[in-house]
Amino acid sequence: MAGWLQSAVRFAAVLVVTQAPAARSEPIDRQVLVSRHQPVIERFDPDNPLSVGNGRFAFTVDATGLQTFPEEFVKTVPLGTLSQWGWHTAPNPQGWSIDKFKMTPYESHGRQVGYADIPGDRHTDEADYLRANPHRLHLGQIGFRLSKSDGTLAKPADLADVRQTLDLWEGVVTSHFRVDGEMVDVQTVCHPTQDLIAVRVESPLVGRGQLAIQIRIPNGTGDVKTADWDHPDAHRTTIRRVGTDAAVFDRQLDDESYSAAAAWTAGATLGETAPHQYLLSGNGKLQMLELCCRFSPSASSERLPSFADTRAAAREHWNEFWSTGGAIDLSRSHDPRWRELERRIVLSQYLAAIECVCGLPPQETGLTYNSWNGKFHLEMTWWHVVHFALWNRWELFDPIVDYYRKILPRATETARRQGYAGARWPKMTDPSGAESPSTVGPFIIWQESHPIYFAELAYQHQGNRETLDAWREVVFSTADFMASYAAWDDATGRYVLGPPLHSAQEVFPRATTINPTFELTYWRWGLETAQRWRERLGMEREPKWDQVLAHLSRPIIVDGKYAFTETTPDSFANPRWAHDHPIVLGSLGMLSGPGIDPPTMRRTLDWVWQNWKWQDSWGWDYPMVAMCAARVGEPERAVDALLMDTPKNTYRANGHNYQRPGLSVYLPGNGGLLTAIAMMAAGWDGGPKKSTPGFPDDGTWDVQFEGLRPLP
């Protein structure tokens, strides 16, 4: 089936490598591989809701197969119905905008540079508004109204014999439970090309009137709850009947509008029970009820597919997804941890595919629920999208260029306002590319090199003029800013980064920090790569970029290890620095250097491994450590890092990387895992010329993979 998930590269021959003495030639049985890790939930579990989606739209359900008991999930994983296109902006009578926001001046090498800071973290109504708007919108809640025989509403404790399965190979959630001793069987599926949920429920309770489907539509909010149920007068829902078994809900929230079209089983009836609340009920003859509901930015006259149509389309879609792109099979390994590692890999692929397609960069919580005011973070985009390229899922990776091109004028204006050339990319942002005020975000710079990295991945795949032309303006504007941002220091005769800046390890004072090791390395890599792009296009090298490259500061070394920043020579003596992200390891992990000495980095890794406060780390730190360990020749430690037993390296039954209360979903961890695994299996540029160089070769790991690409 031609579609958005079809791999751009078809392999005529399957690449199979193994660490076992006798290499296998047969391809991986992908259905067996995927099916052995499908989640099975056997109780009402607020920590493990399951989701269906298509990458642009996702729908998260409880044990009933719908969003029946959302109040049970408010403090765990809120049950959202989110899309790439669904955004809401609250009323703004004051006319606040980032363009009018009073910037805070910071001394930077003899001049004042304005930043969208919140001094002293003293939030104002203006700053809070700009941080929270626009935000992703919960489009609607679809759940069962379940009643017991005495007429009271059922509670989670009234569900018996719960068994819920996510069939990964076919993309369907099947849910079974009993209420009052009666069976309820539910199938929930998302259409692969339409933002449409289809559900089929079979139960005697339908005919008895004890089971109906309830549709509730909330107001928008940037809060983590994703939905506002307390202000029904702040938005409008208008229902239009389309015959006896279909309707359209026209939605208006302030200046935003969208549509939800629904169709259901003939004989069932839809009634309004309260503002923005509707109930679909069967009759005494029905034992089965189907509902299809499609959300869209505007009303459409296109006929809704049936449940059977949607189920068949999803089956074909997911069969193709798992049959193409990359795969890795660890099942013949002797290390008992193989199953857990393989489970995380399989479920991370599914979650990335339903939540992180790159028309827009995803939130760190994807399309499950809102985090950080419902916005996304461009520094996290590396962790969200690089794996798509390494797993040969190019049609999921390629759209990211469109976002950078779209926001290029705003990024250019930010750089101009601050007195820099080129384009300065924001950190916490939205579809417009506007900055969000923060004590941290405006000072972070490690997202600046990302577009050059993404462009280089695309070029290494395509290697053609079309790719060069698609990315050239983004690449050159990025490099222009990077060269302009690097400041000449007369006292030392070199270019330095900062101040002010916040390193990716966000614990250092922004007003005084200069030359973090990772940012220096990424700056050098980005400018060198941008020069290669000019040469590929037949252009002369840019003199300014070469001048910066020739005189850019080098990371400092203290006691044989790379210091975290130049202004923290006490990196290894002061415990206050050994927490948050150990991003120094990314200099020879995420990156190939340049200019990083492997023995020195190995000593740095040793120190971090032994001294880091891992409880204060984040989900993508473990893949980053693994990538560093692989590059410095410690594959055993690479595997240990991926499976380190720490709270923020927890992967729950649904595959989500748990971080802490309030952040129970963290997709950079899933994406980082997939990136590290591809690198450990397929290798990296300049790495050992042997199979699976990132896995131990002592016989404990037997690794078979197909369709994975090396990391640059």
N, C-alpha and C positions, 0 to 999 in steps of 0.2 A: 504494500500500500504506500503510495506516495503521500508524504505528510511531513509535519514539522519535526518529527522525531527520526526520520530516515537518515541514516548515517551518510555523510558526504563521501565517505571512502568505503568502497566495497573491497574486501580482501579476496583475491583470487585463490590465495593459499592461506591457510591458517598458520600463524606463528605459534609454535608450541615449544616451551622450554621447561626444563625441570632440573632440579638438583639431585634427583635420584640417579643411581648408576645406569639404569636402563631407561633411555629417553622414550617417551611415548609419542606416537605419531597421530593418534586419533584426536579429533577435535573434542573440545569440552562439550559435555551434554548440558547445555545451558538451562533447559527446563528443570532437570534434576538439581542443578546448582541453585537456581533461584528458589525452587519450591521447598527445599529443605530449610529455608529461613523465613517462610511466611509467618507473620505474627499470629499467635493464637492466644486470645484473652479469655480466661475462664471465670471471671468474676467482674462485678462492677468496679472498675478501676479508674479513679479520677486522674491517675498519673499517666495513663496510657491510652488516650483517645487515638483513634485511627483516622486517616485522611484519605480522600480521593481527590484527584485534580489532574490538570493538563499542563501545568507550568505557568499558565496565565490566570488560573482560577483554581481555588481549592476549597474543600468543604470538609470540616472536621466533625466527627460523630462520637457519641458515647456508645455504651454497650447495646443500645437499642437499634443502632444503625442510623439514627438521626440525632438531632440535637434536642433530646427530650428533657434532659435534666441539666441545663446549662449552669444553674446555680451551684452545682456540685464541683464545677471546674473553674470557678472564678479565681481561686487561689492556686490552681495547678496549671492547667493548659486551657485557657478560654476557648470555647468552641466557636470558631469564626467561619464566616463565608466571605472570603476576600478575593480580590482580583487585582490584576495589574492596572486596569483602567479606572477602578473605582476609588476616587479621592473626594474628600470633602473639606471645605474651608468655612470656618465659623464666621459669623458677621463681624465686620471690621469697621465700625462707624468712625473710629479714630484715624483710619487711613494708614495704619502702621505698615511699613515695609522695610526690608533690609536695606533698601536704597536710601531710606531716610533715617536709619538707625544711627545714633550718635556713637561713632567709633572711638575707642580708647587709644590714645597715642602711646606708642612704645619706642624707646630709643633703640635705633638700629644703625650702628656704624655711622654716626654723625648726622642722622636725620630722624625725623619722627614718622613712624608708619602706623596707620590706624587699623585696629582689629576690632571685630565684633565681639568684644569681651563682655563678660558680666562681672565687673570688679567686685572682688570679695565674695563672689558667688551670691551676691544679693540680687535675687531675681526681682524684676519689675513686671507689671502686667504686660508691658510692651514686649519684653524679652520672652516671657512665657507664651504669649500669643504667637510670636514669630517661630518659636521652637515647635509649637503644637499644630501649626497650620502651614500647608494643608496636611492631611493625614489620611491614611488608607481607611476605607469605609467598609463596615460590616453590612453586607448587602441585604441580609435577611436570615431569619432563623426558622428552620423547618424541623419540627419534632412531632412526636406522637402525643396525643392526649389520651392517657391510659387511665381507665377507671376500674376499680374492683367491683365485685358483684353487689356490694352494699352502697355503691354510688360514690364512694370517696375516691379521690385521686390516688393512684399508685405512687409509691416512693421507690427509690433504688432498692431498698431492703425487701420490697415485694417481688423483685425479679428473682426467679429461681432457674436453675439449670442453664446458667449463662454460658454460652460458647460463641465467641466471635472470631472470625478469621479474615485476614486480608490476603486474598489470592493475588500475589504479585504478578504471576504470569498472565492473568486475565484482567487485573485492575478492578476487582470487585470486592467489597466488604460484605460478607455474609454473617448475619447475626441471628442467634437462636436464643430464646428464653421463654419462660412460662410466667403467666400471671393468673392467679386463681386456678392453677392447675392446667390452664389451657395453653397450648403451644402458640408461639409467635415466631414466624420465620421471615427475615427481611434480607433483601439484596439492595445494596446501594452502589451506584456507579456514576462516574463523571464522563461526559462525552469528550472525546479527544480533541475535537476542533471547535466545539461550541461550549460556552460557559454555562453548562447545563447539568443539573443533578437529576437522576432518575432513580426512583425507589419503587420496589414491589414488596408488599407485605401480604402474607397469607396467615389467617388466623380465624377461628370461630368468633373471636372477639369483635371482628369487623361487623358481622351481621347482628351482633347483640348490641351494638352501639357503645361498646366499652373501649374501642380503639378507633381513633380518628387522627387525621394529620392536621397539625396546627401550624400556620404560617404567621410569624410575627416579624414586623419590620421596624428596626430601631432608628433613632437619630444617630448622627455621626459624632465621634469623639476621638481625640488623640490619646485618650487614656488607655492603659494596658487592657482594660476590659473590652476595648474595641467598640462597644456599643453603649448608647445612652437610651435607657428605657424610661427616664424620669421626666421627659419633656415632650409629650405627645403633640402639643400645640406648636412645636418648633419646626415641624415638617409635615408634609402632606402626602397621602396615598389615595389615589383615585383608581377605582376598579372599573374596568370595562369588560362586560360579558361578551364572549365570542361563542355563541351557541350555548348548548346545555352542559358541555363538558370541557370548557376552556375559558380562560379569562386573562386579561392583561392588567398588571398593577403599574400605574404610572406614578413615578416618585419625584418629589421635589424637596430638596433640602437646601434652603438658602439659594445660592446661585447654581447649585448642581442639580442635575436630573438624571434619572436612569429608568430602566424598565425591567419588569420581571413578567415573563409570560408563562402561564401554567396550563397544563392539560392533564386530564385524569380519566379514570375508568368510567365508562358510560354507566349511568344509574346512580353514581355518587353525587352529592350536592355540596356546594361551597356556600358558607354563610359568614357574614361579618359578626364577630362577637364583641368587638371593642375597637376603638380607633387603632388602625394599623394591625389588627389581629383578625385572622380568618380561620375557619374550621372546615375541613373536608371530611365529610361523613359518608359512610356506606348506608345500605338499607338492609332489611331483613334477609334479602336473598344473596347478598354478597359475602363471600368468604375471602376475597382478595381485593386489594386496592393498589392501584398504580398512580404515581404522580411524576410528571416531568416538569421541571421548572428551569427556565433559561433566563439568565441575567444578561443585560446588554446596556451599553451606554445610551441607546435610543431604541424606540419601539421598532419592531420588524414584523413584516407580514409573512416572513418565511415560516412554513409549517414546522411545528415542533416534531422532532423524531419521537417515536414511541419508546417505551422501556426496552422492548426487544431490539429495536434499532440501535439504541444507545449501548445496550449490553454487547451486541455484536461488534459495533465500532470500537468499543473499548478493548474487547478481546483481540481484535486484529491489531490494534494500535500497540498494546503491550506485548503481544507475541513478537511483533517486529522490533520493538524497543530492545527487548532482552536478546533477540537473535542477532542484532547488529551492534556496532560499537565494541568497546572493550569488555573483557571478562577475565576473571582470575579464579582458579580452583585450587584450594589448599587441602583438599580432603584426604590426600595420601601422606600428609605430614605426620611426623611422630610427636611433635610438640603438642600436648593436649590443648593448648590455647588456640589451635587452628580454627576450631569451629566458631568461637566467639569473634575472632578477627574477621573471618569470612562473613559471619552474620552482619557485623557492622558495615562491611563493604557493600553487601547486597542492599541492605536497607538504606544506606546513605545514597546509593544510586537512585533508588525510588524516590526518596524525599527530595533530592536535588531536582529530579525530573518534574515533580508535581509542584514545586514551590519556587524554583530559582531560574527559570528560563529568562534570558537576558535582554528582553525588550526594555526592561528597566532593571537596574540593580535591585536585588531583593533586600528586604529587611533582614536583620539577623534572626528574626523569628519567621521569616518567609511570609507565606500566605496563611499561616495558622492563626496568629493574633498579632496585635500591635505591640511594638516595643519602641522605646526612645521616641515617644510621641508619634508613632506611626510613620517614621521616616527611615531612610536607608543611609548607610555609611559607605562612602566611596573607598575608604582605606580597606574595608572588608571585601571589596569586590574581587580582589586577588584570590581570596579563599573561596569565593562563591563560583568563579568562572574558569579558573585555570584548569581544573580537572576535566571540564568538558572537552577541552582541546586534547589533553593527554589520553582521554578515553575515546577519542575519535567520534565525538558527538558534536560535530561542527555546526550543525544547524541550531544547536542550543547556545553555542558560543558566539557565532558571527554577529547577532544583532546588537551586541554591546557597542560596536562602533557608532551605531546610529544615535545612541544616547550622548556619547561624547561630542559628536558633531552638532547635535541639537543644542547642547548647553555651552558650546564654545564661545559664542558672543558674550554670555554672562561671565564666564571664566576669564575672558579677555578683559572685560570691564573691571573685575575684581583686581586683576594684576595692575591695570592702568591706575586705578584709584590709589593703590599702595605704592605706585612709583616704579613698578617692574614692567619688563617686556613680557610678551607671550601671554599664556593663559594659566591662571592659578585655579586649580580644581578644588571644589569645596570638600568638606568632610561629611557632616551631617546635612542631608539635603533631601530634595523631592524632585518630581519630574521637571521643574523649571531650572534646577541647578542653583537655586538661591542658597546662600549660607544660612546657618542657624546660629544665633548668638550662643556663646558657651565660654566657660573658663578654659576649655581644652580644645575643642574642635577647630576653631580658626587658626590655631597655632601648629597643628599637626601638618607634616609635610610628606610623610611617606606614601601618600596616595598620589603624589605628583608624578612619579615615574611609572605608575601602573599602565597608563595608556600605551606607553612605548613597549612595555612588556607584552601587552595583549597584541599590539601590532606585530611584534616579532614572532609570536606564536602563530598568528595568521599567515605571515609571510613564509615561515618555515613549512607550513602546510601547503599553501598555494604556490608560493614562489613566482608570482606573476605581476605584471604591471597593474592589473585591476586592483590587487590588494594594496600595492604601493599608493595608487591614486586614492583609494578609499580612506586610508589612514594618514596620508602625508600631512595634511593641514593640522591634524591633531598631534602628530608626532613632532612636527617642527614648532608648533606653538608651545608645546610642553617643554621642549628643549630650550626654547628662547627664554621661558620663565626660569628654568633651572639655572641657566647660565647667568641670568640677571639677578636671581636671588642670592647666588654665591657672592659674598662680599669680600673685597680686597682688604687685607689687614696689613697696613704699612709696617707695623712693628715686626711682623714675622715674615713678610714677603710671600704671602700665600692667600688663597681663597678659603673662606670659612663659611660654615652653615650656622646661622643664628648668631646672636639672639635677636628677637625672641623666637623660640620654637618649643614645641612639645615633641619629644621623641615618641616613637611607637611604644616604648616603655614609658608610660605616662606618669612616672613618679618624680621626675626631675623638674626643678623650677624653671618655668618658661622664660623668665626675664633674664636669666644668666646662662642657660645651657648653650653650649656650642659643640658642634662636631660629634654627634652620636655615631658610633661605628657603623651601624646598619645604614643610616641615612647617607653617610659619606659614600659607602660602597654602592648603594643604589643610585646615587647621583652620578658616580663615575660610570657605572654600567649604562645608565640611561643616556648620557651624553655620547658615550662611545657608540652605542647602538644607533642613536639618531644620526651620527656622522655616516655610519654604514648605509643608512637609508638614503642620504644625499648621494652617496657614491652609486648606489643601485639605480638611482634616477638619473645618473649621468651628470650630477651637479658637483661643483667644487665643495670641498669641506668648508664649514662655517668657521671663520677665524676666531670669533668670540668663544665658540664652544671649545675649540682647541686650546685657546689661551687658558680657559678655566681648567680644562683637563690637565694641562701641563703644570699648573700651580695649585691644584686642589689639595687641601690638607689630606694627610694620611691618618688612618686610625692609630691611636696611640696604644702602646703595649706596656703593661705594668706587670712585673714579676712573671714574665713569659706568657701573659694572657692578654687578650684584647679588653681594654677598659670599655665600659658601657658608653661613656661619653668622654670628651677631652676634659670637661670640667668636673669629672668625678674620678680622679686618679685613685681615690679610696674605694673604688668599686668592690674590691674583694676583702676589704677590712671593715666596711661599714654595713651591718646587717640591714639597714634601712633601704638599701638599693636592691636587695635580693628578692624582689617580688614583682608582681604584675607580669608583663610579657618578657621572657628572656630573649628579646629580639636580636641581641648581639649575635646569637647563633644563626639567625637568618642570613647573615652576611656570607656564610658558606653553607647554605641549606636551601632556602628559597632561591638564593642567587649562587652563581658560580664564582663569586668574587666580584670584580677583579681585584687583584692585589692582596688577597687574603692568603696568609700562609697556613697550610693545613696542620702542621704540627702545633703551631700556636693556637689555632682554633680547637684542636683536640684537647689541649690543656684547659682552654676556656670551657669547653663542654664538660670536662671532668669536674671543674669547680662548680659549675651550675648544677650538674647532676647531684652533687653531694650537699649543696648549700641552699638551694632555692626553696622558697616558701611556696610549695606547690599548691597549698590550699588557696593562695591568692592569684593563681594563674588562670588561664582561660582555655577553652576547648581546642583552639587552633594551635596552642603552644606545643602540644604533644606531637602532632604531625611535624611541626617545625623542628623540634628537637630530633625527631627520627630522621628527617632529611639531612640535618647537619651530621648526625652520627653516621649515616650512610656515606656521605661525601668524605668524611675523615677516616673511613675504613673500619667502622665499628658496627657491623650489621646486627650483632646480637643486641646491642644497646638500641638500635633503631626499632627492632621489634618490641623490646621492653618499653620503650617510650610510648608506642602506640597503645600498649595494654597496661600502662602504669595505673596502679590502683589508687586513684585519688578522686575526690568528689566531682571535680569538673571534667574528668575523663570518663564519666558514667554515660553509658548508652542504654537507654531503657528498652523495654520490650517492643515499643513501636519504632525503635531506631533513632529516636531523638537524643541529642547530646545535651544532657541536663547540666545546668550550671549552678543554680541556686534558686531559692523561693523567689518567684516573680520573673525568673528567666529559665523556664523549664524546657525551652526549645532554643537551640543555638546552632544554626546551620553552618557557620564558618568552621565549626568542628567537624561536621560531616564532610564538607568540601575539602578541608585540609587533609582528612584521612584518605580520601580518594586520590588527592594529589601525591601524597607521600607514597601510597601503595603503588601507583603507576611508576613513580621514580624508582622505587626499590625493586620493582620487577623488570621494567624496560630499560632502566639505567638513566644516565644523564650525560650531557655533552662533556667530553673530556674524562669520563669515568672509566672504570675497568672494562676491558673488552671481554666480558664473560656474561653468561646469562644470570639473571636475577642478582645483581651485585649488592643489592641492599638487604638480602636475606642471608642468614648464616649458611655456610657451605659444609657444615659438620654432619649432615645427614638428618637433622631434625626437621628441616623444612623441605617439602617436596612441592614445588610451585609450578603450576601450569597456567599460562596466560595467553590471551589472544587479543590482538588489536589495540595494544597499549603503545604509547609513544614516549620516548625519552624526554626528560625535563631539560630545558636549555641550560 
